[in-house]
Structure formats: C-alpha cells, structure tokens
Amino acid sequence: MTQIVLQHYEKPAARRHLWVGLLMAVVGAVFGIEQAMQWLAAHPMAAHGLEASLLAGAATGLGAIPVLMLRRPSERLMAPMLGLAGGMMLAASLFSLLAPAVQMVVASPAPWTLGVATAVALLAGAGAMQTLDRRLPHAHVENVDTNAVLPNVSLVVAAISIHNIPEGLAVGVAAAAGADHGMSLGIALQNIPEGWIVASAMITLGAAPVRAALIALATGLVEPLGGLFGVVASSVAGAALPLALSVAAGAMLWVVSHEMIPASHRPGRIGAGTAGLVAGFAVMTALASVY
C-alpha cells in the first residue's frame, strides 16, 4: 500500500494535488486557530480555564525531572505519594466542583429538579470513566513492577491518559466557572509526584531517562484536552452549569476510588497511604481557604 501511494505521488499532477491539499489544510488550521483565539478573547474565564489545565498538565513534566538523576521512588515512598495525590483530588472534587454546584442548585428557582439532575450528572461522570476503563486497553502504571510480564508502553500511556482527562476536565470546568478555589494549583502540585512515578515506570519498561521524562510530559499534556471540553461545557452550560461541575466531580471521584486509593492502600502500605490521603486533603483544604 505504501509503495502504491509513493508511486501515485511521483506523478506531477498528483504532486500538485498534494500541495493544494496541504495548502488547504494549513489555511483551515490558521482559520481555526484565529477563530479560537477570538472566542477565547471574548470569554476570558474560558481562556483562564484552558490556561489552568495546561499549566496543571505541564507540572507532570516538572515532576519527571528527578528520573534524570534519581532512581524509581521506593515502595515505601510511593504509597504516601499516591495517597497524597488521591487526597488532593478528593478534596478538589468537593471544594471546587460539588460545593459550588450545590450552592447553585440551592439558589435556583427549581432546586429539587436541578438537584436530582445534578446527582444524575455525578453518576454519569463516573459511569463515563467506567466505560472508558472497560473499553480502552491499558495497564496501570503502579502495577509495572508487580507484573510477571512487563506491559507495552502504549498500554501504560493509555492508562495515564484515561486518568488525566478527568483532571483536565475538572480544572477547565471549575476555572471557567469561577469556582477554582485552588483546584488548578492543587492538581498541578499533585501532578509533580505523579510525573516522577510515571517517568520511572517508563524507565522500568526500557525507556532512556530523557525519553521517559518526555513521555511523562506528553501524558500530562493530555489534561488540556480535557480542559478544553470543560471550558466549552462551562461556557455553554448557562443554568445547567451545576451539571457540568457534577459530571467533572463524578469523573474525579471515580479516578480516586478506582485507581488512587487501591494503589496507595495495598497490604503493608495502608497506614502510609492513609496518611498521604489525609495530608493531601489537608493541603487542598488550606488552598481552598486561601483562594
């Protein structure tokens, strides 16, 4: 097939068509970027949400830097690190997503109807994550060392991406809705130890340190994709904004329950994982109070 394509584009007329197609694609991309910039300029809160998710995702790359100098974090250290990340995500879903959603529901003209819809949206967010987890092949990063056969790098990257999308979604929705309350900073902080864990897992799978750090950064940059969905949802939701906040909260709660708590509370590490979880919740409590 590749040979057929090469032979096709060896013809002068076909080459002209190729360049015309490329030119049209470039023009379309420039037009799309221009329209997006104009829309973001007209919606400063949406721009803030997209920026917040981008910075939070980039923090994963910052956390990957230690693999250039240090080894993989020890099992004793990984439990509180994962617990810390889980506690911060749990608190962020409460302070920056569910609490503002409940306040909006209470102030609405139909609190019972909107309240039930908000609860359904919470379940829908968790259900969407459960569906992604079942249908997309992946391998959890925290299980790399315990597997008898090392998983494919792409499967691990897929698992991390599934984990990062709801984080970006939550940051984008909360920041665009003006309900950040320290969430973007908290998610960025908890992404730093995650970046170290991800990059060190890549080294275990055979990647060179620099490549491992770049892969960790790339997985973190999945968050702005979720942030974009969150920004758009928050901007167009209007009176249904509590539903968007609740969907993001449900997705975050699913990640904490399905991934972070089990990974940090394995036999022999339950105490350290619990300490990390409580510490992470405390950090987000302080951030929510300041912001």
FIVEXSE-452920 format. One record per residue (C-alpha): residue number from 1; residue in one letter; x, y, z. Coordinates in Angstrom, 2 decimals. Layout:
<kedrens>
@num: NUM; residu: a; px: X; py: Y; pz: Z
...
</kedrens>
This chain:
<kedrens>
@num: 1; residu: m; px: 0.00; py: 0.00; pz: 0.00
@num: 2; residu: t; px: 2.80; py: 2.42; pz: 0.89
@num: 3; residu: q; px: 4.51; py: 1.69; pz: -2.44
@num: 4; residu: i; px: 1.28; py: 2.42; pz: -4.33
@num: 5; residu: v; px: 0.91; py: 5.78; pz: -2.57
@num: 6; residu: l; px: 4.55; py: 6.71; pz: -3.34
@num: 7; residu: q; px: 4.12; py: 5.78; pz: -7.00
@num: 8; residu: h; px: 0.92; py: 7.81; pz: -7.16
@num: 9; residu: y; px: 2.58; py: 10.97; pz: -5.86
@num: 10; residu: e; px: 5.55; py: 10.58; pz: -8.20
@num: 11; residu: k; px: 3.24; py: 11.86; pz: -10.95
@num: 12; residu: p; px: 3.39; py: 15.67; pz: -11.47
@num: 13; residu: a; px: -0.40; py: 16.12; pz: -11.44
@num: 14; residu: a; px: -0.70; py: 14.12; pz: -8.23
@num: 15; residu: r; px: 2.04; py: 16.19; pz: -6.60
@num: 16; residu: r; px: 0.15; py: 19.37; pz: -7.47
@num: 17; residu: h; px: -2.99; py: 17.94; pz: -5.87
@num: 18; residu: l; px: -0.96; py: 17.06; pz: -2.78
@num: 19; residu: w; px: 0.37; py: 20.59; pz: -2.41
@num: 20; residu: v; px: -3.09; py: 22.05; pz: -2.95
@num: 21; residu: g; px: -4.44; py: 19.74; pz: -0.25
@num: 22; residu: l; px: -1.65; py: 20.70; pz: 2.16
@num: 23; residu: l; px: -2.24; py: 24.39; pz: 1.46
@num: 24; residu: m; px: -5.96; py: 24.00; pz: 2.16
@num: 25; residu: a; px: -5.18; py: 22.16; pz: 5.41
@num: 26; residu: v; px: -2.80; py: 24.94; pz: 6.52
@num: 27; residu: v; px: -5.33; py: 27.65; pz: 5.68
@num: 28; residu: g; px: -8.04; py: 25.75; pz: 7.55
@num: 29; residu: a; px: -5.79; py: 25.32; pz: 10.58
@num: 30; residu: v; px: -4.86; py: 29.02; pz: 10.62
@num: 31; residu: f; px: -8.52; py: 30.00; pz: 10.32
@num: 32; residu: g; px: -9.49; py: 27.63; pz: 13.12
@num: 33; residu: i; px: -6.76; py: 28.95; pz: 15.41
@num: 34; residu: e; px: -7.75; py: 32.55; pz: 14.64
@num: 35; residu: q; px: -11.40; py: 31.83; pz: 15.46
@num: 36; residu: a; px: -10.41; py: 30.04; pz: 18.65
@num: 37; residu: m; px: -8.25; py: 32.99; pz: 19.73
@num: 38; residu: q; px: -11.09; py: 35.41; pz: 19.08
@num: 39; residu: w; px: -13.50; py: 33.24; pz: 21.08
@num: 40; residu: l; px: -11.09; py: 32.96; pz: 23.99
@num: 41; residu: a; px: -10.51; py: 36.73; pz: 23.92
@num: 42; residu: a; px: -14.27; py: 37.24; pz: 24.18
@num: 43; residu: h; px: -14.50; py: 34.69; pz: 27.03
@num: 44; residu: p; px: -11.65; py: 35.49; pz: 29.46
@num: 45; residu: m; px: -12.82; py: 32.95; pz: 32.06
@num: 46; residu: a; px: -12.74; py: 30.22; pz: 29.43
@num: 47; residu: a; px: -9.21; py: 31.27; pz: 28.50
@num: 48; residu: h; px: -8.28; py: 31.09; pz: 32.17
@num: 49; residu: g; px: -9.68; py: 27.56; pz: 32.39
@num: 50; residu: l; px: -7.71; py: 26.37; pz: 29.37
@num: 51; residu: e; px: -4.54; py: 28.00; pz: 30.69
@num: 52; residu: a; px: -5.04; py: 26.43; pz: 34.13
@num: 53; residu: s; px: -5.42; py: 22.93; pz: 32.66
@num: 54; residu: l; px: -2.31; py: 23.46; pz: 30.50
@num: 55; residu: l; px: -0.19; py: 24.52; pz: 33.49
@num: 56; residu: a; px: -1.53; py: 21.65; pz: 35.61
@num: 57; residu: g; px: -0.63; py: 19.16; pz: 32.90
@num: 58; residu: a; px: 2.82; py: 20.66; pz: 32.38
@num: 59; residu: a; px: 3.56; py: 20.06; pz: 36.08
@num: 60; residu: t; px: 3.73; py: 16.34; pz: 35.24
@num: 61; residu: g; px: 6.81; py: 17.07; pz: 33.15
@num: 62; residu: l; px: 8.31; py: 19.01; pz: 36.04
@num: 63; residu: g; px: 7.83; py: 16.02; pz: 38.30
@num: 64; residu: a; px: 9.57; py: 13.78; pz: 35.76
@num: 65; residu: i; px: 12.88; py: 15.66; pz: 36.06
@num: 66; residu: p; px: 14.14; py: 13.56; pz: 39.03
@num: 67; residu: v; px: 14.40; py: 10.46; pz: 36.82
@num: 68; residu: l; px: 17.32; py: 12.16; pz: 35.09
@num: 69; residu: m; px: 19.25; py: 11.93; pz: 38.36
@num: 70; residu: l; px: 17.43; py: 9.59; pz: 40.77
@num: 71; residu: r; px: 16.05; py: 6.06; pz: 40.70
@num: 72; residu: r; px: 12.40; py: 4.98; pz: 40.89
@num: 73; residu: p; px: 10.72; py: 6.01; pz: 44.16
@num: 74; residu: s; px: 10.75; py: 3.23; pz: 46.73
@num: 75; residu: e; px: 7.62; py: 1.22; pz: 47.52
@num: 76; residu: r; px: 7.55; py: 2.88; pz: 50.95
@num: 77; residu: l; px: 7.55; py: 6.33; pz: 49.33
@num: 78; residu: m; px: 5.07; py: 5.54; pz: 46.56
@num: 79; residu: a; px: 2.22; py: 4.77; pz: 48.97
@num: 80; residu: p; px: 2.10; py: 8.24; pz: 50.59
@num: 81; residu: m; px: 2.78; py: 9.90; pz: 47.22
@num: 82; residu: l; px: -0.20; py: 8.18; pz: 45.62
@num: 83; residu: g; px: -2.28; py: 8.79; pz: 48.74
@num: 84; residu: l; px: -1.36; py: 12.48; pz: 48.67
@num: 85; residu: a; px: -2.47; py: 12.77; pz: 45.05
@num: 86; residu: g; px: -5.72; py: 10.93; pz: 45.83
@num: 87; residu: g; px: -6.48; py: 13.11; pz: 48.84
@num: 88; residu: m; px: -5.94; py: 16.30; pz: 46.85
@num: 89; residu: m; px: -8.17; py: 15.07; pz: 44.03
@num: 90; residu: l; px: -10.85; py: 14.02; pz: 46.52
@num: 91; residu: a; px: -10.83; py: 17.43; pz: 48.23
@num: 92; residu: a; px: -10.72; py: 19.28; pz: 44.90
@num: 93; residu: s; px: -13.83; py: 17.44; pz: 43.70
@num: 94; residu: l; px: -15.61; py: 18.55; pz: 46.88
@num: 95; residu: f; px: -14.44; py: 22.16; pz: 47.28
@num: 96; residu: s; px: -14.17; py: 23.23; pz: 43.64
@num: 97; residu: l; px: -16.88; py: 21.15; pz: 41.99
@num: 98; residu: l; px: -19.58; py: 19.72; pz: 44.24
@num: 99; residu: a; px: -19.83; py: 22.58; pz: 46.75
@num: 100; residu: p; px: -20.28; py: 25.29; pz: 44.06
@num: 101; residu: a; px: -22.74; py: 23.03; pz: 42.21
@num: 102; residu: v; px: -24.84; py: 22.56; pz: 45.36
@num: 103; residu: q; px: -24.79; py: 26.31; pz: 46.04
@num: 104; residu: m; px: -26.08; py: 26.99; pz: 42.52
@num: 105; residu: v; px: -28.78; py: 24.36; pz: 42.92
@num: 106; residu: v; px: -29.96; py: 25.88; pz: 46.22
@num: 107; residu: a; px: -30.14; py: 29.35; pz: 44.64
@num: 108; residu: s; px: -32.03; py: 28.11; pz: 41.56
@num: 109; residu: p; px: -35.82; py: 28.50; pz: 41.12
@num: 110; residu: a; px: -36.26; py: 24.70; pz: 40.96
@num: 111; residu: p; px: -33.80; py: 23.20; pz: 43.46
@num: 112; residu: w; px: -35.46; py: 19.77; pz: 43.62
@num: 113; residu: t; px: -35.45; py: 19.23; pz: 39.87
@num: 114; residu: l; px: -31.96; py: 20.64; pz: 39.35
@num: 115; residu: g; px: -30.70; py: 18.78; pz: 42.43
@num: 116; residu: v; px: -31.83; py: 15.41; pz: 41.10
@num: 117; residu: a; px: -30.35; py: 16.24; pz: 37.68
@num: 118; residu: t; px: -27.06; py: 17.20; pz: 39.34
@num: 119; residu: a; px: -26.94; py: 13.89; pz: 41.20
@num: 120; residu: v; px: -27.61; py: 12.03; pz: 37.94
@num: 121; residu: a; px: -24.82; py: 14.04; pz: 36.29
@num: 122; residu: l; px: -22.45; py: 12.93; pz: 39.06
@num: 123; residu: l; px: -23.29; py: 9.30; pz: 38.32
@num: 124; residu: a; px: -22.94; py: 9.95; pz: 34.59
@num: 125; residu: g; px: -19.41; py: 11.31; pz: 35.06
@num: 126; residu: a; px: -18.38; py: 8.22; pz: 37.00
@num: 127; residu: g; px: -20.16; py: 5.97; pz: 34.51
@num: 128; residu: a; px: -18.34; py: 7.57; pz: 31.58
@num: 129; residu: m; px: -14.98; py: 6.87; pz: 33.23
@num: 130; residu: q; px: -16.03; py: 3.28; pz: 33.95
@num: 131; residu: t; px: -16.93; py: 2.83; pz: 30.28
@num: 132; residu: l; px: -13.57; py: 4.23; pz: 29.14
@num: 133; residu: d; px: -11.76; py: 1.95; pz: 31.57
@num: 134; residu: r; px: -13.57; py: -1.13; pz: 30.26
@num: 135; residu: r; px: -13.34; py: -0.42; pz: 26.56
@num: 136; residu: l; px: -9.84; py: 1.03; pz: 26.16
@num: 137; residu: p; px: -6.93; py: -1.41; pz: 26.60
@num: 138; residu: h; px: -4.49; py: -0.11; pz: 29.20
@num: 139; residu: a; px: -2.12; py: -1.13; pz: 32.01
@num: 140; residu: h; px: -1.85; py: 0.79; pz: 35.27
@num: 141; residu: v; px: 1.48; py: 2.42; pz: 35.93
@num: 142; residu: e; px: 1.61; py: 1.42; pz: 39.59
@num: 143; residu: n; px: 1.48; py: -2.27; pz: 38.62
@num: 144; residu: v; px: 4.55; py: -2.20; pz: 36.36
@num: 145; residu: d; px: 6.92; py: -3.66; pz: 38.96
@num: 146; residu: t; px: 4.49; py: -6.37; pz: 40.09
@num: 147; residu: n; px: 3.67; py: -7.80; pz: 36.65
@num: 148; residu: a; px: 5.43; py: -11.02; pz: 35.70
@num: 149; residu: v; px: 5.43; py: -9.80; pz: 32.08
@num: 150; residu: l; px: 6.10; py: -6.10; pz: 31.51
@num: 151; residu: p; px: 3.22; py: -4.37; pz: 29.69
@num: 152; residu: n; px: 3.56; py: -2.48; pz: 26.44
@num: 153; residu: v; px: 4.49; py: 1.21; pz: 26.85
@num: 154; residu: s; px: 1.43; py: 2.27; pz: 24.84
@num: 155; residu: l; px: -0.89; py: 0.46; pz: 27.27
@num: 156; residu: v; px: 0.63; py: 2.30; pz: 30.23
@num: 157; residu: v; px: 0.40; py: 5.63; pz: 28.42
@num: 158; residu: a; px: -3.27; py: 4.88; pz: 27.64
@num: 159; residu: a; px: -3.98; py: 4.25; pz: 31.34
@num: 160; residu: i; px: -2.31; py: 7.52; pz: 32.35
@num: 161; residu: s; px: -4.26; py: 9.40; pz: 29.69
@num: 162; residu: i; px: -7.55; py: 7.96; pz: 30.99
@num: 163; residu: h; px: -6.51; py: 9.19; pz: 34.44
@num: 164; residu: n; px: -5.51; py: 12.69; pz: 33.27
@num: 165; residu: i; px: -8.54; py: 13.53; pz: 31.14
@num: 166; residu: p; px: -10.94; py: 13.98; pz: 34.11
@num: 167; residu: e; px: -8.33; py: 16.09; pz: 35.90
@num: 168; residu: g; px: -8.18; py: 18.46; pz: 32.93
@num: 169; residu: l; px: -11.97; py: 18.39; pz: 32.63
@num: 170; residu: a; px: -12.36; py: 19.32; pz: 36.28
@num: 171; residu: v; px: -9.80; py: 22.14; pz: 36.15
@num: 172; residu: g; px: -11.31; py: 23.55; pz: 32.96
@num: 173; residu: v; px: -14.89; py: 23.49; pz: 34.25
@num: 174; residu: a; px: -14.02; py: 24.92; pz: 37.68
@num: 175; residu: a; px: -11.72; py: 27.68; pz: 36.43
@num: 176; residu: a; px: -14.06; py: 28.74; pz: 33.63
@num: 177; residu: a; px: -16.98; py: 28.81; pz: 36.09
@num: 178; residu: g; px: -15.03; py: 30.95; pz: 38.57
@num: 179; residu: a; px: -15.08; py: 28.14; pz: 41.15
@num: 180; residu: d; px: -11.41; py: 27.19; pz: 41.07
@num: 181; residu: h; px: -10.76; py: 27.59; pz: 44.83
@num: 182; residu: g; px: -7.16; py: 26.46; pz: 44.45
@num: 183; residu: m; px: -8.02; py: 23.42; pz: 42.31
@num: 184; residu: s; px: -5.67; py: 24.24; pz: 39.42
@num: 185; residu: l; px: -2.76; py: 24.80; pz: 41.82
@num: 186; residu: g; px: -3.63; py: 21.67; pz: 43.79
@num: 187; residu: i; px: -3.87; py: 19.48; pz: 40.68
@num: 188; residu: a; px: -0.55; py: 20.89; pz: 39.46
@num: 189; residu: l; px: 1.09; py: 20.09; pz: 42.81
@num: 190; residu: q; px: -0.21; py: 16.51; pz: 42.87
@num: 191; residu: n; px: 0.89; py: 16.04; pz: 39.25
@num: 192; residu: i; px: 4.52; py: 16.57; pz: 40.28
@num: 193; residu: p; px: 4.92; py: 13.28; pz: 42.21
@num: 194; residu: e; px: 2.78; py: 11.57; pz: 39.58
@num: 195; residu: g; px: 5.25; py: 12.70; pz: 36.93
@num: 196; residu: w; px: 8.09; py: 11.06; pz: 38.84
@num: 197; residu: i; px: 6.16; py: 7.81; pz: 39.18
@num: 198; residu: v; px: 5.18; py: 7.77; pz: 35.50
@num: 199; residu: a; px: 8.68; py: 8.56; pz: 34.22
@num: 200; residu: s; px: 10.29; py: 5.96; pz: 36.47
@num: 201; residu: a; px: 7.78; py: 3.37; pz: 35.21
@num: 202; residu: m; px: 8.81; py: 4.22; pz: 31.66
@num: 203; residu: i; px: 12.45; py: 3.54; pz: 32.63
@num: 204; residu: t; px: 11.39; py: 0.17; pz: 34.05
@num: 205; residu: l; px: 9.81; py: -0.56; pz: 30.66
@num: 206; residu: g; px: 13.12; py: 0.17; pz: 28.93
@num: 207; residu: a; px: 12.94; py: 3.86; pz: 28.02
@num: 208; residu: a; px: 16.01; py: 6.08; pz: 28.36
@num: 209; residu: p; px: 15.73; py: 8.73; pz: 31.12
@num: 210; residu: v; px: 15.23; py: 11.67; pz: 28.73
@num: 211; residu: r; px: 12.61; py: 9.76; pz: 26.71
@num: 212; residu: a; px: 10.90; py: 8.68; pz: 29.92
@num: 213; residu: a; px: 10.67; py: 12.31; pz: 31.08
@num: 214; residu: l; px: 9.29; py: 13.41; pz: 27.70
@num: 215; residu: i; px: 6.66; py: 10.63; pz: 27.77
@num: 216; residu: a; px: 5.59; py: 11.76; pz: 31.25
@num: 217; residu: l; px: 5.29; py: 15.35; pz: 29.99
@num: 218; residu: a; px: 3.26; py: 14.18; pz: 26.99
@num: 219; residu: t; px: 0.82; py: 12.28; pz: 29.21
@num: 220; residu: g; px: 0.40; py: 15.40; pz: 31.34
@num: 221; residu: l; px: -0.41; py: 17.45; pz: 28.25
@num: 222; residu: v; px: -3.50; py: 15.28; pz: 27.77
@num: 223; residu: e; px: -5.05; py: 17.38; pz: 30.54
@num: 224; residu: p; px: -5.56; py: 20.47; pz: 28.33
@num: 225; residu: l; px: -7.68; py: 18.26; pz: 26.05
@num: 226; residu: g; px: -9.96; py: 17.52; pz: 28.98
@num: 227; residu: g; px: -9.67; py: 21.18; pz: 29.95
@num: 228; residu: l; px: -10.93; py: 22.21; pz: 26.52
@num: 229; residu: f; px: -14.04; py: 20.05; pz: 26.93
@num: 230; residu: g; px: -14.52; py: 21.52; pz: 30.39
@num: 231; residu: v; px: -14.14; py: 25.10; pz: 29.18
@num: 232; residu: v; px: -16.65; py: 24.60; pz: 26.37
@num: 233; residu: a; px: -19.12; py: 22.82; pz: 28.68
@num: 234; residu: s; px: -18.83; py: 25.53; pz: 31.30
@num: 235; residu: s; px: -19.22; py: 28.33; pz: 28.75
@num: 236; residu: v; px: -22.36; py: 26.95; pz: 27.09
@num: 237; residu: a; px: -23.99; py: 25.37; pz: 30.15
@num: 238; residu: g; px: -25.70; py: 28.52; pz: 31.44
@num: 239; residu: a; px: -28.28; py: 27.49; pz: 34.05
@num: 240; residu: a; px: -27.10; py: 23.89; pz: 33.67
@num: 241; residu: l; px: -23.61; py: 24.76; pz: 34.99
@num: 242; residu: p; px: -24.13; py: 22.61; pz: 38.13
@num: 243; residu: l; px: -24.48; py: 19.61; pz: 35.81
@num: 244; residu: a; px: -21.10; py: 20.29; pz: 34.18
@num: 245; residu: l; px: -19.45; py: 20.70; pz: 37.59
@num: 246; residu: s; px: -21.08; py: 17.50; pz: 38.82
@num: 247; residu: v; px: -20.01; py: 15.45; pz: 35.78
@num: 248; residu: a; px: -16.41; py: 16.53; pz: 36.38
@num: 249; residu: a; px: -16.73; py: 15.67; pz: 40.07
@num: 250; residu: g; px: -18.06; py: 12.21; pz: 39.27
@num: 251; residu: a; px: -15.16; py: 11.54; pz: 36.92
@num: 252; residu: m; px: -12.66; py: 12.68; pz: 39.57
@num: 253; residu: l; px: -14.26; py: 10.58; pz: 42.30
@num: 254; residu: w; px: -14.11; py: 7.52; pz: 40.04
@num: 255; residu: v; px: -10.37; py: 8.00; pz: 39.47
@num: 256; residu: v; px: -9.73; py: 8.39; pz: 43.20
@num: 257; residu: s; px: -11.77; py: 5.31; pz: 44.15
@num: 258; residu: h; px: -10.74; py: 3.09; pz: 41.24
@num: 259; residu: e; px: -7.04; py: 3.96; pz: 40.97
@num: 260; residu: m; px: -5.53; py: 6.20; pz: 43.64
@num: 261; residu: i; px: -6.88; py: 4.60; pz: 46.83
@num: 262; residu: p; px: -6.31; py: 0.96; pz: 45.78
@num: 263; residu: a; px: -2.77; py: 1.77; pz: 44.58
@num: 264; residu: s; px: -1.86; py: 3.55; pz: 47.82
@num: 265; residu: h; px: -3.61; py: 1.11; pz: 50.20
@num: 266; residu: r; px: -2.03; py: -2.19; pz: 49.32
@num: 267; residu: p; px: -1.21; py: -4.71; pz: 52.07
@num: 268; residu: g; px: 1.59; py: -3.39; pz: 54.24
@num: 269; residu: r; px: 1.15; py: 0.17; pz: 52.98
@num: 270; residu: i; px: -2.33; py: 1.02; pz: 54.25
@num: 271; residu: g; px: -1.09; py: 3.29; pz: 57.05
@num: 272; residu: a; px: 1.25; py: 5.25; pz: 54.78
@num: 273; residu: g; px: -1.39; py: 5.51; pz: 52.07
@num: 274; residu: t; px: -3.99; py: 6.77; pz: 54.55
@num: 275; residu: a; px: -1.55; py: 9.33; pz: 55.94
@num: 276; residu: g; px: -0.86; py: 10.59; pz: 52.43
@num: 277; residu: l; px: -4.57; py: 10.77; pz: 51.62
@num: 278; residu: v; px: -5.36; py: 12.82; pz: 54.74
@num: 279; residu: a; px: -2.35; py: 15.07; pz: 54.12
@num: 280; residu: g; px: -3.47; py: 15.69; pz: 50.55
@num: 281; residu: f; px: -6.98; py: 16.55; pz: 51.72
@num: 282; residu: a; px: -5.48; py: 18.94; pz: 54.28
@num: 283; residu: v; px: -3.37; py: 20.67; pz: 51.63
@num: 284; residu: m; px: -6.40; py: 21.23; pz: 49.41
@num: 285; residu: t; px: -8.39; py: 22.46; pz: 52.42
@num: 286; residu: a; px: -5.72; py: 25.12; pz: 53.00
@num: 287; residu: l; px: -5.66; py: 26.08; pz: 49.32
@num: 288; residu: a; px: -9.45; py: 26.32; pz: 49.16
@num: 289; residu: s; px: -9.41; py: 28.56; pz: 52.24
@num: 290; residu: v; px: -6.77; py: 30.90; pz: 50.77
@num: 291; residu: y; px: -8.31; py: 31.06; pz: 47.30
</kedrens>
